Amino acid sequence: MSIEKKYFKTKPACKVKFVAPKELVEKAKKIYLAAEFNGWQFSDTELKKQKDGNYATSIELEPGEYAYRYVLDGECWENDFEADKYGPSGVMGVENSVVVV
């Protein structure tokens, strides 16, 4: 599973855990999350290596749909293999991963 969601009972928000599988990131030294909710400024959203070898970070999001991609070593942009869905990025022929909250 690449996205884990935990909805709050006390507010209209969700804690979303983004998980980049180790197979995607095996040669990268740093993994970041670039998304609409962080203005595509990925340098502040680094994923941390987990015990199972995957990389992950958690973000609290309000209901909606958000485009995102993983950025490997600040250069290579990759989609999530198990995103909720995909949508156009505005770059010819390229789609973004989309999480639905």
CYANA upper distance limits for C-alpha pairs under 8 A (distance plus 0.5 A):
  1 MET  CA     19 VAL  CA      7.98
  1 MET  CA     82 GLU  CA      7.37
  2 SER  CA     18 PHE  CA      6.52
  2 SER  CA     19 VAL  CA      5.13
  2 SER  CA     20 ALA  CA      6.83
  2 SER  CA     21 PRO  CA      7.61
  2 SER  CA     80 ASP  CA      7.65
  2 SER  CA     81 PHE  CA      8.09
  2 SER  CA     82 GLU  CA      6.19
  2 SER  CA     83 ALA  CA      7.58
  3 ILE  CA     16 VAL  CA      7.27
  3 ILE  CA     17 LYS  CA      6.12
  3 ILE  CA     18 PHE  CA      5.41
  3 ILE  CA     19 VAL  CA      6.48
  3 ILE  CA     82 GLU  CA      8.02
  3 ILE  CA     83 ALA  CA      7.66
  4 GLU  CA     16 VAL  CA      6.21
  4 GLU  CA     17 LYS  CA      5.46
  4 GLU  CA     18 PHE  CA      7.25
  4 GLU  CA     19 VAL  CA      8.47
  5 LYS  CA     14 CYS  CA      6.92
  5 LYS  CA     15 LYS  CA      6.31
  5 LYS  CA     16 VAL  CA      5.15
  5 LYS  CA     17 LYS  CA      6.89
  6 LYS  CA     14 CYS  CA      6.04
  6 LYS  CA     15 LYS  CA      5.67
  6 LYS  CA     16 VAL  CA      7.03
  7 TYR  CA     12 PRO  CA      8.35
  7 TYR  CA     13 ALA  CA      6.73
  7 TYR  CA     14 CYS  CA      4.80
  7 TYR  CA     15 LYS  CA      6.84
  8 PHE  CA     12 PRO  CA      7.30
  8 PHE  CA     13 ALA  CA      6.48
  8 PHE  CA     14 CYS  CA      6.37
  8 PHE  CA     15 LYS  CA      8.13
 12 PRO  CA     62 GLU  CA      6.81
 12 PRO  CA     63 PRO  CA      7.40
 13 ALA  CA     60 GLU  CA      7.19
 13 ALA  CA     61 LEU  CA      6.05
 13 ALA  CA     62 GLU  CA      4.87
 13 ALA  CA     63 PRO  CA      6.66
 14 CYS  CA     60 GLU  CA      6.06
 14 CYS  CA     61 LEU  CA      5.84
 14 CYS  CA     62 GLU  CA      6.81
 14 CYS  CA     63 PRO  CA      7.95
 14 CYS  CA    101 VAL  CA      7.36
 15 LYS  CA     58 SER  CA      6.99
 15 LYS  CA     59 ILE  CA      6.18
 15 LYS  CA     60 GLU  CA      4.83
 15 LYS  CA     61 LEU  CA      6.82
 16 VAL  CA     58 SER  CA      5.90
 16 VAL  CA     59 ILE  CA      5.81
 16 VAL  CA     60 GLU  CA      6.55
 16 VAL  CA     61 LEU  CA      7.48
 17 LYS  CA     56 ALA  CA      7.16
 17 LYS  CA     57 THR  CA      6.14
 17 LYS  CA     58 SER  CA      4.64
 17 LYS  CA     59 ILE  CA      6.97
 18 PHE  CA     56 ALA  CA      5.96
 18 PHE  CA     57 THR  CA      6.02
 18 PHE  CA     58 SER  CA      6.64
 18 PHE  CA     59 ILE  CA      8.49
 19 VAL  CA     54 ASN  CA      7.14
 19 VAL  CA     55 TYR  CA      6.14
 19 VAL  CA     56 ALA  CA      4.87
 19 VAL  CA     57 THR  CA      7.37
 20 ALA  CA     24 LEU  CA      7.21
 20 ALA  CA     25 VAL  CA      7.56
 20 ALA  CA     54 ASN  CA      6.36
 20 ALA  CA     55 TYR  CA      5.63
 20 ALA  CA     56 ALA  CA      6.68
 20 ALA  CA     70 TYR  CA      8.01
 20 ALA  CA     80 ASP  CA      7.62
 21 PRO  CA     25 VAL  CA      7.21
 21 PRO  CA     53 GLY  CA      8.15
 21 PRO  CA     54 ASN  CA      5.21
 21 PRO  CA     55 TYR  CA      7.03
 22 LYS  CA     26 GLU  CA      5.90
 22 LYS  CA     53 GLY  CA      6.00
 22 LYS  CA     54 ASN  CA      4.94
 22 LYS  CA     55 TYR  CA      7.40
 25 VAL  CA     31 ILE  CA      7.84
 25 VAL  CA     72 LEU  CA      7.56
 28 ALA  CA     72 LEU  CA      6.25
 28 ALA  CA     73 ASP  CA      6.42
 29 LYS  CA     72 LEU  CA      8.02
 29 LYS  CA     73 ASP  CA      6.55
 30 LYS  CA     46 GLU  CA      7.72
 30 LYS  CA     47 LEU  CA      8.13
 30 LYS  CA     72 LEU  CA      6.52
 30 LYS  CA     73 ASP  CA      5.40
 30 LYS  CA     74 GLY  CA      8.07
 31 ILE  CA     46 GLU  CA      6.28
 31 ILE  CA     47 LEU  CA      5.98
 31 ILE  CA     48 LYS  CA      8.28
 31 ILE  CA     55 TYR  CA      7.90
 31 ILE  CA     70 TYR  CA      7.25
 31 ILE  CA     71 VAL  CA      6.25
 31 ILE  CA     72 LEU  CA      5.33
 31 ILE  CA     73 ASP  CA      6.60
 31 ILE  CA     74 GLY  CA      8.16
 32 TYR  CA     42 PHE  CA      6.20
 32 TYR  CA     43 SER  CA      7.19
 32 TYR  CA     44 ASP  CA      8.47
 32 TYR  CA     45 THR  CA      6.03
 32 TYR  CA     46 GLU  CA      4.75
 32 TYR  CA     47 LEU  CA      6.04
 32 TYR  CA     70 TYR  CA      6.17
 32 TYR  CA     71 VAL  CA      5.49
 32 TYR  CA     72 LEU  CA      7.02
 32 TYR  CA     73 ASP  CA      8.28
 32 TYR  CA     74 GLY  CA      7.89
 33 LEU  CA     42 PHE  CA      5.98
 33 LEU  CA     45 THR  CA      5.99
 33 LEU  CA     46 GLU  CA      6.87
 33 LEU  CA     47 LEU  CA      7.52
 33 LEU  CA     68 TYR  CA      7.53
 33 LEU  CA     69 ARG  CA      6.61
 33 LEU  CA     70 TYR  CA      5.36
 33 LEU  CA     71 VAL  CA      6.70
 34 ALA  CA     38 ASN  CA      7.31
 34 ALA  CA     39 GLY  CA      8.14
 34 ALA  CA     40 TRP  CA      5.10
 34 ALA  CA     41 GLN  CA      6.58
 34 ALA  CA     42 PHE  CA      4.99
 34 ALA  CA     45 THR  CA      7.90
 34 ALA  CA     68 TYR  CA      6.08
 34 ALA  CA     69 ARG  CA      5.91
 34 ALA  CA     70 TYR  CA      6.61
 34 ALA  CA     71 VAL  CA      7.21
 35 ALA  CA     39 GLY  CA      6.74
 35 ALA  CA     40 TRP  CA      5.22
 35 ALA  CA     41 GLN  CA      8.06
 35 ALA  CA     42 PHE  CA      7.96
 35 ALA  CA     66 TYR  CA      7.53
 35 ALA  CA     67 ALA  CA      6.17
 35 ALA  CA     68 TYR  CA      4.50
 35 ALA  CA     69 ARG  CA      6.88
 36 GLU  CA     40 TRP  CA      6.22
 36 GLU  CA     66 TYR  CA      6.44
 36 GLU  CA     67 ALA  CA      6.19
 36 GLU  CA     68 TYR  CA      6.97
 37 PHE  CA     66 TYR  CA      7.36
 38 ASN  CA     42 PHE  CA      7.63
 40 TRP  CA     68 TYR  CA      8.49
 42 PHE  CA     46 GLU  CA      7.77
 42 PHE  CA     71 VAL  CA      8.08
 43 SER  CA     74 GLY  CA      8.37
 45 THR  CA     57 THR  CA      8.13
 46 GLU  CA     57 THR  CA      7.70
 47 LEU  CA     55 TYR  CA      5.91
 47 LEU  CA     56 ALA  CA      5.26
 47 LEU  CA     57 THR  CA      5.45
 48 LYS  CA     55 TYR  CA      5.63
 48 LYS  CA     56 ALA  CA      5.89
 48 LYS  CA     57 THR  CA      6.99
 49 LYS  CA     53 GLY  CA      6.65
 49 LYS  CA     54 ASN  CA      6.40
 49 LYS  CA     55 TYR  CA      4.82
 49 LYS  CA     56 ALA  CA      7.08
 50 GLN  CA     54 ASN  CA      5.91
 50 GLN  CA     55 TYR  CA      6.08
 50 GLN  CA     56 ALA  CA      7.37
 61 LEU  CA    101 VAL  CA      7.80
 62 GLU  CA    101 VAL  CA      7.48
 63 PRO  CA    100 VAL  CA      8.10
 63 PRO  CA    101 VAL  CA      5.26
 64 GLY  CA    100 VAL  CA      6.48
 64 GLY  CA    101 VAL  CA      5.77
 65 GLU  CA     98 VAL  CA      7.01
 65 GLU  CA     99 VAL  CA      6.20
 65 GLU  CA    100 VAL  CA      5.02
 65 GLU  CA    101 VAL  CA      6.72
 66 TYR  CA     98 VAL  CA      5.89
 66 TYR  CA     99 VAL  CA      5.87
 66 TYR  CA    100 VAL  CA      7.13
 67 ALA  CA     86 TYR  CA      8.46
 67 ALA  CA     87 GLY  CA      7.90
 67 ALA  CA     96 ASN  CA      6.29
 67 ALA  CA     97 SER  CA      6.05
 67 ALA  CA     98 VAL  CA      4.84
 67 ALA  CA     99 VAL  CA      7.04
 68 TYR  CA     79 ASN  CA      8.20
 68 TYR  CA     96 ASN  CA      6.47
 68 TYR  CA     97 SER  CA      5.78
 68 TYR  CA     98 VAL  CA      6.50
 68 TYR  CA     99 VAL  CA      8.07
 69 ARG  CA     77 TRP  CA      6.84
 69 ARG  CA     78 GLU  CA      6.20
 69 ARG  CA     79 ASN  CA      5.57
 69 ARG  CA     80 ASP  CA      7.18
 69 ARG  CA     96 ASN  CA      6.74
 69 ARG  CA     97 SER  CA      6.48
 70 TYR  CA     77 TRP  CA      6.21
 70 TYR  CA     78 GLU  CA      5.61
 70 TYR  CA     79 ASN  CA      6.70
 70 TYR  CA     80 ASP  CA      7.64
 71 VAL  CA     75 GLU  CA      6.85
 71 VAL  CA     76 CYS  CA      6.00
 71 VAL  CA     77 TRP  CA      5.02
 71 VAL  CA     78 GLU  CA      6.72
 72 LEU  CA     76 CYS  CA      5.54
 72 LEU  CA     77 TRP  CA      6.90
 72 LEU  CA     78 GLU  CA      8.06
 79 ASN  CA     83 ALA  CA      8.44
 79 ASN  CA     95 GLU  CA      8.47
 79 ASN  CA     96 ASN  CA      6.82
 79 ASN  CA     97 SER  CA      6.02
 80 ASP  CA     97 SER  CA      6.43
 83 ALA  CA     97 SER  CA      6.05
 83 ALA  CA     98 VAL  CA      6.44
 83 ALA  CA     99 VAL  CA      6.72
 84 ASP  CA     97 SER  CA      8.00
 84 ASP  CA     98 VAL  CA      6.39
 84 ASP  CA     99 VAL  CA      5.75
 84 ASP  CA    100 VAL  CA      6.81
 85 LYS  CA     97 SER  CA      6.73
 85 LYS  CA     98 VAL  CA      5.70
 85 LYS  CA     99 VAL  CA      7.38
 86 TYR  CA     95 GLU  CA      6.65
 86 TYR  CA     96 ASN  CA      6.07
 86 TYR  CA     97 SER  CA      5.18
 86 TYR  CA     98 VAL  CA      5.75
 87 GLY  CA     95 GLU  CA      5.81
 87 GLY  CA     96 ASN  CA      5.87
 87 GLY  CA     97 SER  CA      7.10
 87 GLY  CA     98 VAL  CA      7.13
 88 PRO  CA     93 GLY  CA      8.42
 88 PRO  CA     94 VAL  CA      7.02
 88 PRO  CA     95 GLU  CA      5.03
 88 PRO  CA     96 ASN  CA      6.60
 89 SER  CA     94 VAL  CA      6.42
 89 SER  CA     95 GLU  CA      5.49
 89 SER  CA     96 ASN  CA      5.95
 90 GLY  CA     94 VAL  CA      7.91
 90 GLY  CA     95 GLU  CA      8.47
 91 VAL  CA     95 GLU  CA      8.31
